[in-house]
Amino acid sequence: MTVKSILSPIKKPNEPPLKTILIFPGSQRKQSLNRRLALHIESLLTQDFRVEILEADAVDLPLFNQEMEQDQVLLEKVKPVYERFRTADGLVVVSPEYNGSFSPYLKNTVDWVSRMPRIHAGQDYINPFHSKPLLLACATPGWSGGILGLQSARNLFAYLGCFILPEQLSLPYAAGAWEEDGSLCDLYFNDHLELTLKRFGMVVENAPGFSQ
Ligand SMILES: Cc1cc2nc3c(=O)[nH]c(=O)nc-3n(C[C@H](O)[C@H](O)[C@H](O)COP(=O)(O)O)c2cc1C
């Protein structure tokens, strides 16, 4: 698979400063199909953006319980995750569908991060999701492509204040979606993916920006 600029000729490759896109795979599974899709998206954005993947071992937070909100040791673990969201200029969330909704790991991470401004009221903690461009994606082994999970994620991130791209990426039969060389088997999905990333890239490029 060749890596090319999705924004060309709007933006010249590697023209500094690059904006930051954080990709959040909503699965902790080592063989995750959603992480695989996340890596594919990363490979297409990397010419035009500084792309980071929020890996599960960098999150590692317990199930949210409001009684833990003043636990300073725990808050020290939440802080770097919050910072990853805060400093990103755009977000890509690639979550599995669990029983018609997003994954509990995704919701748990978002719950912890979303509480930081309240826990540190009066200090320098902003809502890290507010007005942030967001692209939603989902890969499923079956036929549905996670369309219900995508809708649930849309509701969640709209509540948090994200600027959500109308287009989304829904990849069904994901276990057999890639050729041996890493390209996608379904050329229609590939076209949709490239066009969607181009639109998303243009939105991130033109958004005010948060990383500076
Ligand atoms: C608790 C649970 C609920 C699931 N619910 C759905 C579902 O609603 N729709 C669907 O397409 N797949 C569902 N699946 C199957 C997942 O799509 C599949 O396990 C997928 O590979 C998980 O994503 P990952 O590979 O990124 O970890 C479910 C799996 C689990 C464990």
The ligand as an ORCA input file, in Angstrom:
! r2SCAN-3c Opt
* xyz 0 1
  C     -19.977     -8.153     24.879
  C     -19.937     -8.164     23.373
  C     -20.983     -7.630     22.662
  C     -20.937     -7.592     21.261
  N     -21.940     -6.999     20.580
  C     -21.842     -6.832     19.233
  C     -22.807     -6.066     18.513
  O     -23.730     -5.520     19.057
  N     -22.646     -5.931     17.168
  C     -21.590     -6.513     16.507
  O     -21.485     -6.350     15.290
  N     -20.668     -7.243     17.158
  C     -20.753     -7.409     18.503
  N     -19.806     -8.114     19.187
  C     -18.690     -8.712     18.439
  C     -17.569     -7.698     18.254
  O     -17.879     -6.888     17.138
  C     -16.252     -8.446     17.998
  O     -15.899     -9.198     19.138
  C     -15.133     -7.489     17.614
  O     -14.058     -8.240     17.095
  C     -14.687     -6.643     18.801
  O     -13.860     -5.613     18.368
  P     -12.265     -5.731     18.395
  O     -11.892     -6.831     17.401
  O     -11.777     -4.412     17.941
  O     -11.833     -6.077     19.781
  C     -19.824     -8.157     20.580
  C     -18.775     -8.705     21.322
  C     -18.812     -8.704     22.690
  C     -17.629     -9.265     23.465
*
